[in-house]
Amino acid sequence: MDFPVMQIPALGGGFVIAFIAVVHVFIAHFAVGGGLFLVLTEHLAHRQNSPEILAYVKRHTKFFVLLTMVFGGLTGVGIWFAISLTSPAATLKLVQTYSFGWATEWVFFLGEIACLLVYFYTFEQMDRRRHLFVGWCYFVFGWFSLVMIDGIISSMLTPGEWLETGAFWDGFLNPSFVPSVVLRTMLGLSLAGLFAFVTASRVEDDATRKKLVRFSAGWAVWPLLLMIPSGWWYFQVLPVSVQGMILGHNNEILPLVQALSIAIPGIVVLSLFMALRLPRRSQTALACILLALGFVEVGSFEWIREAARRPYVIYGHMFSNGLPVAELNVVREQGFLKSLRWTEHKSVTPENTLDAGHDIFVNQCLSCHSVRGPLNDILPLTSKFGVVGLESQLTGQGKLNTYMPPFIGNDEERHALAQYVVNVLHSGTAPEQIRSPNPDPVDIPPFDKEKDEFVLLAWNTMGMHCISDSDPYWVLLPPANDLFCQLVRRGESPELVTEGVEIRYQVDAAFANPEQHVRFWDFSEQLFGKKLEAGEGLAGNRVSGTLHLSEGQGVYEAALLPVVPYPDGGGFNPYPIFTVKAYDSESGELLAKTRTVAPTSTEMGCKNCHGGTWRVAGVAGISDQTAEDVLAVHDRINKTRLRASAEKGKPVLCQSCHPDPVLKAPGKPGMINLPAAIHGWHASYIDDESEVACGYCHPSGPEGQTRCLRGVHADIGLTCTNCHGTLADHAISLLRYDAAQKRRGAEKLLAQLRPTGLEQIAEVNPRRPWVQEPDCLNCHREYMPPESVSAFNEWTEGAEGLYRMRRDEMDALYCGACHGSPHAVYPAVRENGYGPDRDNIAPLQYTHEAAPLGAGGNCSLCHVGTEMSAEDSAHHAMGFR
């Protein structure tokens, strides 16, 4: 980065080059094809002995000289001026490599000037044969000038072996050189016909005008038709990645391809129409329209060619911001600012963050983007981001979507650039006002250890269920909490009660209206193919009802309860409480009562990167703006039309395409599973190796309104990464499973990731989401105190080994019955902001201590009148308390 860069924020360097280049190319191609048109039209005049046509040729030549030599020459100089100031490194590389080629082209251009001036000024003064010879010389010089420039320009898109050798001829005779010359020659000849329409339509004599217009129509149409096979030939020699860009992977190119597909047929049809007998004024007007279509044709082709090179200015060699690809790792290691010669700041400090961010923006972004300008305006493209979201975007830039170069620099420089864009260009964003939760005291049911005959244990199987309340647009996870319950008859030999009882559940009155703030039921038919009544869950259960005995499992279950974190009267509370009661099924006598929390949250952090605000109460929920942007991004990346579908009242269930074991959704054949798709994609954008990365999306951060991890592990300092690994490791484990299943997209996502604690991706064991998870016994081997605090990379073999599904060694009590829900095992955090001990109700009810049931040798809770030691346990070894 040895050169200063001209700053034109209101336009951007890309627009300056593009505008001048398109105008110049439009005229330059006419200069080539028009030269042949002049000679052959003069031949026509002599052959038909027509002084009228010869007079037309002379007038057209004057127009030709003024446009191509004067205006064309100025725009040619303008291109050199623009590229040398806005892309100096690439310009220098072209000069160094092709200095002989440029010199040769200038010789040809000098020959063009001399021949054209002689040709124009010697009309009727030089004999016919010599005059035509001069005209042919002009065309030959002009065509060879095109050949020389094309060899250089085409090498920027298809450099071929030049990338390895750096040799002139390897670059000049690149793979797209010959088809590009043919294509551009046909384009120049067609433009000659379009420009000829303008001058021919002004001829006053009707017969001569008709003859010349029809003659010009042939020039406009036949080369254009020949452009189709030559264009296909040209396309076939392009790199596969460039072909992908043109076919729609780059959304900027798609409208240009559409414009080109309209302009070419439009020129053919209107040129044929032009050949009809039309009034002079109509022909002149139509000629101008055709010329405008020609400009669209040239502009679209050139813009497609330029855009298809991205993220390079010289394909495979130099990024669009001027950094050579070979220097990428070196610059990243030493810091981007240190690689800049023409900047004041060489590193980022707390005092110069915004100024350093400005320097980085100028040198990395302004080559393509403008600020409030006509091309690639950076403001609307970044308006949805806060600093965290923009940093994530910069982290993933150039990895999965390769039309932008990767961010070049260290973590501090990335943060400085994000700060500059958000806080300077966007004038900062006001932080959301987060409401403090209102503590709600928990009513602990009574229990008399001397009199009560039963112990009723109830728990939530997940410890936290996240739901996406973005139902008019898409559903990732619907309201679906599972409630488990076991009833123990106390005695010397306690027994599990599975007959003669009815167990009912009821959510607290404030949450009895589950559709509060959630529109899930309005769209249930579009999402699940069946219309659910308001308040009805996916399994037919509601937030009050009867638990059903799970056959052969010894547990009562209420599956997929539609509980939401929005109490009546508004607000947000992710810890709804259920009251569970056991009755004698014959007498109706109340046998036991307990309460349990059913954690559920909508505090999913999609807004961090997709814009919008919290939808409900300033603390949680996915706003319509956020939900809509998620679909828009999905559509842009995957070429889907999900946003349009949602706007027509047909929201999207993510599992309708992506398999997902949590909803037993098969998805579409060959599609990557949903957890792998989400984590695999976002792991390329978030490279934080701590639990902070998890908190960007999941409601797991200690500063948030919800705390997914609230159990004893959180109290002793363990985090998400101790069990699930870093985001990258977590994603790799999921993607490796899908890659083994040959599901499309898995290998592409894997290619961008590197494991954190292991050397090779192959060392990360693949796993099926929701079914193969970290096993508690990875650390608590033989139920003893842990020797390690990492459960990552050893997975349960199947669902039966999961903590939430595992039972003791007698196949009687579930782990959750005595230890609590996953992520909230006893003793859970005593205070979470929504009321004390919402996760510790059962141990406080039965032992008055926030600890696992039976802890401290307290076996008499169930084993009445029996003195037991740790060695007597039939549930599991009791060496660890």
ChimeraX attribute file (.defattr): number of C-alpha atoms within 10 A of each C-alpha:
attribute: neighborCount
match mode: 1-to-1
recipient: residues
	/A:1	19
	/A:2	12
	/A:3	16
	/A:4	17
	/A:5	21
	/A:6	19
	/A:7	16
	/A:8	19
	/A:9	18
	/A:10	16
	/A:11	21
	/A:12	27
	/A:13	25
	/A:14	22
	/A:15	20
	/A:16	19
	/A:17	20
	/A:18	19
	/A:19	14
	/A:20	18
	/A:21	23
	/A:22	21
	/A:23	18
	/A:24	22
	/A:25	19
	/A:26	22
	/A:27	27
	/A:28	26
	/A:29	25
	/A:30	27
	/A:31	28
	/A:32	28
	/A:33	24
	/A:34	29
	/A:35	27
	/A:36	23
	/A:37	23
	/A:38	26
	/A:39	22
	/A:40	16
	/A:41	18
	/A:42	23
	/A:43	16
	/A:44	15
	/A:45	18
	/A:46	14
	/A:47	9
	/A:48	11
	/A:49	11
	/A:50	13
	/A:51	11
	/A:52	14
	/A:53	23
	/A:54	21
	/A:55	14
	/A:56	22
	/A:57	25
	/A:58	18
	/A:59	14
	/A:60	19
	/A:61	21
	/A:62	15
	/A:63	14
	/A:64	23
	/A:65	17
	/A:66	12
	/A:67	16
	/A:68	22
	/A:69	21
	/A:70	12
	/A:71	15
	/A:72	21
	/A:73	16
	/A:74	13
	/A:75	22
	/A:76	19
	/A:77	12
	/A:78	17
	/A:79	20
	/A:80	15
	/A:81	13
	/A:82	20
	/A:83	21
	/A:84	17
	/A:85	18
	/A:86	27
	/A:87	22
	/A:88	22
	/A:89	23
	/A:90	23
	/A:91	17
	/A:92	14
	/A:93	13
	/A:94	18
	/A:95	14
	/A:96	11
	/A:97	18
	/A:98	21
	/A:99	14
	/A:100	12
	/A:101	20
	/A:102	17
	/A:103	13
	/A:104	16
	/A:105	20
	/A:106	15
	/A:107	14
	/A:108	21
	/A:109	21
	/A:110	15
	/A:111	18
	/A:112	27
	/A:113	18
	/A:114	14
	/A:115	21
	/A:116	24
	/A:117	16
	/A:118	16
	/A:119	24
	/A:120	20
	/A:121	13
	/A:122	14
	/A:123	16
	/A:124	11
	/A:125	8
	/A:126	13
	/A:127	10
	/A:128	13
	/A:129	9
	/A:130	12
	/A:131	21
	/A:132	18
	/A:133	14
	/A:134	21
	/A:135	25
	/A:136	20
	/A:137	21
	/A:138	28
	/A:139	25
	/A:140	18
	/A:141	23
	/A:142	27
	/A:143	25
	/A:144	18
	/A:145	24
	/A:146	22
	/A:147	21
	/A:148	21
	/A:149	20
	/A:150	20
	/A:151	24
	/A:152	23
	/A:153	18
	/A:154	23
	/A:155	24
	/A:156	25
	/A:157	24
	/A:158	25
	/A:159	26
	/A:160	21
	/A:161	15
	/A:162	19
	/A:163	16
	/A:164	10
	/A:165	11
	/A:166	13
	/A:167	13
	/A:168	16
	/A:169	15
	/A:170	17
	/A:171	25
	/A:172	27
	/A:173	20
	/A:174	21
	/A:175	23
	/A:176	24
	/A:177	24
	/A:178	18
	/A:179	20
	/A:180	22
	/A:181	22
	/A:182	18
	/A:183	22
	/A:184	23
	/A:185	21
	/A:186	25
	/A:187	25
	/A:188	31
	/A:189	25
	/A:190	31
	/A:191	33
	/A:192	26
	/A:193	29
	/A:194	30
	/A:195	23
	/A:196	26
	/A:197	30
	/A:198	22
	/A:199	19
	/A:200	29
	/A:201	26
	/A:202	16
	/A:203	18
	/A:204	10
	/A:205	11
	/A:206	15
	/A:207	12
	/A:208	17
	/A:209	23
	/A:210	20
	/A:211	14
	/A:212	21
	/A:213	29
	/A:214	22
	/A:215	18
	/A:216	26
	/A:217	25
	/A:218	17
	/A:219	25
	/A:220	30
	/A:221	24
	/A:222	15
	/A:223	19
	/A:224	23
	/A:225	16
	/A:226	15
	/A:227	21
	/A:228	14
	/A:229	13
	/A:230	20
	/A:231	16
	/A:232	12
	/A:233	17
	/A:234	20
	/A:235	17
	/A:236	14
	/A:237	17
	/A:238	16
	/A:239	18
	/A:240	11
	/A:241	15
	/A:242	22
	/A:243	15
	/A:244	13
	/A:245	23
	/A:246	22
	/A:247	14
	/A:248	17
	/A:249	21
	/A:250	21
	/A:251	15
	/A:252	17
	/A:253	22
	/A:254	16
	/A:255	13
	/A:256	20
	/A:257	19
	/A:258	11
	/A:259	17
	/A:260	21
	/A:261	13
	/A:262	14
	/A:263	21
	/A:264	19
	/A:265	15
	/A:266	16
	/A:267	24
	/A:268	19
	/A:269	13
	/A:270	18
	/A:271	25
	/A:272	16
	/A:273	15
	/A:274	23
	/A:275	19
	/A:276	12
	/A:277	14
	/A:278	15
	/A:279	10
	/A:280	18
	/A:281	11
	/A:282	12
	/A:283	23
	/A:284	19
	/A:285	13
	/A:286	20
	/A:287	25
	/A:288	16
	/A:289	17
	/A:290	27
	/A:291	20
	/A:292	15
	/A:293	22
	/A:294	24
	/A:295	19
	/A:296	20
	/A:297	24
	/A:298	24
	/A:299	22
	/A:300	22
	/A:301	18
	/A:302	18
	/A:303	19
	/A:304	21
	/A:305	18
	/A:306	17
	/A:307	19
	/A:308	27
	/A:309	23
	/A:310	23
	/A:311	20
	/A:312	25
	/A:313	24
	/A:314	25
	/A:315	22
	/A:316	19
	/A:317	20
	/A:318	22
	/A:319	22
	/A:320	25
	/A:321	25
	/A:322	24
	/A:323	23
	/A:324	19
	/A:325	15
	/A:326	11
	/A:327	12
	/A:328	17
	/A:329	12
	/A:330	13
	/A:331	20
	/A:332	18
	/A:333	11
	/A:334	13
	/A:335	20
	/A:336	24
	/A:337	26
	/A:338	17
	/A:339	18
	/A:340	19
	/A:341	13
	/A:342	16
	/A:343	14
	/A:344	12
	/A:345	18
	/A:346	16
	/A:347	16
	/A:348	21
	/A:349	14
	/A:350	8
	/A:351	8
	/A:352	13
	/A:353	20
	/A:354	21
	/A:355	19
	/A:356	24
	/A:357	24
	/A:358	21
	/A:359	22
	/A:360	24
	/A:361	18
	/A:362	19
	/A:363	24
	/A:364	22
	/A:365	21
	/A:366	26
	/A:367	26
	/A:368	20
	/A:369	26
	/A:370	23
	/A:371	18
	/A:372	16
	/A:373	16
	/A:374	12
	/A:375	18
	/A:376	19
	/A:377	19
	/A:378	21
	/A:379	17
	/A:380	11
	/A:381	10
	/A:382	20
	/A:383	16
	/A:384	20
	/A:385	23
	/A:386	25
	/A:387	21
	/A:388	16
	/A:389	22
	/A:390	25
	/A:391	24
	/A:392	24
	/A:393	20
	/A:394	19
	/A:395	21
	/A:396	22
	/A:397	19
	/A:398	17
	/A:399	19
	/A:400	16
	/A:401	14
	/A:402	17
	/A:403	23
	/A:404	18
	/A:405	22
	/A:406	18
	/A:407	22
	/A:408	23
	/A:409	22
	/A:410	18
	/A:411	13
	/A:412	17
	/A:413	23
	/A:414	22
	/A:415	21
	/A:416	27
	/A:417	27
	/A:418	28
	/A:419	25
	/A:420	24
	/A:421	24
	/A:422	22
	/A:423	15
	/A:424	14
	/A:425	16
	/A:426	17
	/A:427	10
	/A:428	14
	/A:429	12
	/A:430	7
	/A:431	8
	/A:432	10
	/A:433	10
	/A:434	13
	/A:435	12
	/A:436	13
	/A:437	15
	/A:438	12
	/A:439	13
	/A:440	13
	/A:441	11
	/A:442	16
	/A:443	13
	/A:444	19
	/A:445	15
	/A:446	13
	/A:447	19
	/A:448	10
	/A:449	16
	/A:450	8
	/A:451	7
	/A:452	13
	/A:453	17
	/A:454	24
	/A:455	25
	/A:456	23
	/A:457	25
	/A:458	31
	/A:459	28
	/A:460	27
	/A:461	24
	/A:462	22
	/A:463	25
	/A:464	26
	/A:465	22
	/A:466	24
	/A:467	23
	/A:468	21
	/A:469	30
	/A:470	26
	/A:471	26
	/A:472	22
	/A:473	26
	/A:474	24
	/A:475	21
	/A:476	15
	/A:477	19
	/A:478	25
	/A:479	27
	/A:480	21
	/A:481	25
	/A:482	18
	/A:483	23
	/A:484	23
	/A:485	27
	/A:486	23
	/A:487	25
	/A:488	18
	/A:489	18
	/A:490	20
	/A:491	16
	/A:492	13
	/A:493	11
	/A:494	15
	/A:495	15
	/A:496	16
	/A:497	15
	/A:498	18
	/A:499	9
	/A:500	10
	/A:501	18
	/A:502	20
	/A:503	25
	/A:504	18
	/A:505	24
	/A:506	18
	/A:507	23
	/A:508	16
	/A:509	12
	/A:510	14
	/A:511	22
	/A:512	20
	/A:513	20
	/A:514	24
	/A:515	21
	/A:516	17
	/A:517	18
	/A:518	18
	/A:519	14
	/A:520	24
	/A:521	19
	/A:522	16
	/A:523	22
	/A:524	21
	/A:525	13
	/A:526	15
	/A:527	22
	/A:528	13
	/A:529	9
	/A:530	11
	/A:531	14
	/A:532	17
	/A:533	12
	/A:534	16
	/A:535	22
	/A:536	20
	/A:537	24
	/A:538	19
	/A:539	12
	/A:540	14
	/A:541	18
	/A:542	25
	/A:543	24
	/A:544	20
	/A:545	15
	/A:546	19
	/A:547	21
	/A:548	16
	/A:549	19
	/A:550	13
	/A:551	9
	/A:552	7
	/A:553	15
	/A:554	19
	/A:555	22
	/A:556	22
	/A:557	21
	/A:558	25
	/A:559	20
	/A:560	21
	/A:561	25
	/A:562	26
	/A:563	33
	/A:564	33
	/A:565	28
	/A:566	27
	/A:567	21
	/A:568	16
	/A:569	9
	/A:570	13
	/A:571	17
	/A:572	28
	/A:573	25
	/A:574	25
	/A:575	23
	/A:576	24
	/A:577	23
	/A:578	23
	/A:579	17
	/A:580	25
	/A:581	21
	/A:582	25
	/A:583	17
	/A:584	15
	/A:585	13
	/A:586	9
	/A:587	9
	/A:588	11
	/A:589	11
	/A:590	14
	/A:591	19
	/A:592	22
	/A:593	21
	/A:594	24
	/A:595	28
	/A:596	28
	/A:597	24
	/A:598	29
	/A:599	28
	/A:600	26
	/A:601	29
	/A:602	29
	/A:603	29
	/A:604	22
	/A:605	21
	/A:606	23
	/A:607	26
	/A:608	20
	/A:609	23
	/A:610	24
	/A:611	22
	/A:612	19
	/A:613	22
	/A:614	24
	/A:615	20
	/A:616	18
	/A:617	15
	/A:618	15
	/A:619	22
	/A:620	26
	/A:621	27
	/A:622	24
	/A:623	18
	/A:624	18
	/A:625	17
	/A:626	25
	/A:627	24
	/A:628	24
	/A:629	20
	/A:630	20
	/A:631	22
	/A:632	19
	/A:633	15
	/A:634	15
	/A:635	15
	/A:636	14
	/A:637	15
	/A:638	11
	/A:639	13
	/A:640	14
	/A:641	13
	/A:642	21
	/A:643	22
	/A:644	16
	/A:645	14
	/A:646	17
	/A:647	12
	/A:648	11
	/A:649	12
	/A:650	19
	/A:651	22
	/A:652	24
	/A:653	19
	/A:654	18
	/A:655	22
	/A:656	15
	/A:657	18
	/A:658	20
	/A:659	22
	/A:660	21
	/A:661	16
	/A:662	13
	/A:663	14
	/A:664	9
	/A:665	16
	/A:666	15
	/A:667	18
	/A:668	13
	/A:669	11
	/A:670	15
	/A:671	19
	/A:672	27
	/A:673	27
	/A:674	23
	/A:675	21
	/A:676	27
	/A:677	20
	/A:678	12
	/A:679	21
	/A:680	28
	/A:681	22
	/A:682	20
	/A:683	27
	/A:684	25
	/A:685	19
	/A:686	23
	/A:687	19
	/A:688	15
	/A:689	16
	/A:690	15
	/A:691	19
	/A:692	19
	/A:693	21
	/A:694	21
	/A:695	19
	/A:696	19
	/A:697	17
	/A:698	20
	/A:699	23
	/A:700	24
	/A:701	19
	/A:702	15
	/A:703	9
	/A:704	15
	/A:705	23
	/A:706	28
	/A:707	25
	/A:708	26
	/A:709	24
	/A:710	26
	/A:711	25
	/A:712	17
	/A:713	20
	/A:714	19
	/A:715	14
	/A:716	8
	/A:717	8
	/A:718	16
	/A:719	20
	/A:720	21
	/A:721	20
	/A:722	18
	/A:723	21
	/A:724	21
	/A:725	25
	/A:726	25
	/A:727	27
	/A:728	26
	/A:729	27
	/A:730	25
	/A:731	27
	/A:732	33
	/A:733	27
	/A:734	27
	/A:735	30
	/A:736	22
	/A:737	20
	/A:738	24
	/A:739	19
	/A:740	11
	/A:741	13
	/A:742	14
	/A:743	16
	/A:744	14
	/A:745	18
	/A:746	25
	/A:747	15
	/A:748	15
	/A:749	23
	/A:750	22
	/A:751	13
	/A:752	16
	/A:753	20
	/A:754	17
	/A:755	20
	/A:756	16
	/A:757	13
	/A:758	11
	/A:759	10
	/A:760	10
	/A:761	18
	/A:762	12
	/A:763	13
	/A:764	20
	/A:765	16
	/A:766	23
	/A:767	24
	/A:768	23
	/A:769	18
	/A:770	14
	/A:771	17
	/A:772	19
	/A:773	23
	/A:774	24
	/A:775	20
	/A:776	19
	/A:777	15
	/A:778	21
	/A:779	19
	/A:780	16
	/A:781	13
	/A:782	14
	/A:783	16
	/A:784	14
	/A:785	12
	/A:786	15
	/A:787	10
	/A:788	11
	/A:789	14
	/A:790	18
	/A:791	20
	/A:792	22
	/A:793	21
	/A:794	20
	/A:795	21
	/A:796	20
	/A:797	15
	/A:798	13
	/A:799	15
	/A:800	13
	/A:801	18
	/A:802	21
	/A:803	21
	/A:804	21
	/A:805	13
	/A:806	16
	/A:807	21
	/A:808	13
	/A:809	13
	/A:810	9
	/A:811	11
	/A:812	17
	/A:813	21
	/A:814	24
	/A:815	19
	/A:816	27
	/A:817	24
	/A:818	20
	/A:819	23
	/A:820	32
	/A:821	28
	/A:822	22
	/A:823	20
	/A:824	26
	/A:825	24
	/A:826	27
	/A:827	23
	/A:828	27
	/A:829	22
	/A:830	17
	/A:831	13
	/A:832	19
	/A:833	15
	/A:834	21
	/A:835	16
	/A:836	16
	/A:837	22
	/A:838	26
	/A:839	34
	/A:840	29
	/A:841	27
	/A:842	31
	/A:843	24
	/A:844	20
	/A:845	19
	/A:846	23
	/A:847	17
	/A:848	13
	/A:849	16
	/A:850	21
	/A:851	22
	/A:852	23
	/A:853	23
	/A:854	20
	/A:855	18
	/A:856	13
	/A:857	15
	/A:858	15
	/A:859	19
	/A:860	16
	/A:861	20
	/A:862	23
	/A:863	18
	/A:864	16
	/A:865	13
	/A:866	13
	/A:867	12
	/A:868	13
	/A:869	12
	/A:870	16
	/A:871	10
	/A:872	12
	/A:873	14
	/A:874	12
	/A:875	15
	/A:876	15
	/A:877	15
	/A:878	19
	/A:879	11
	/A:880	13
	/A:881	13
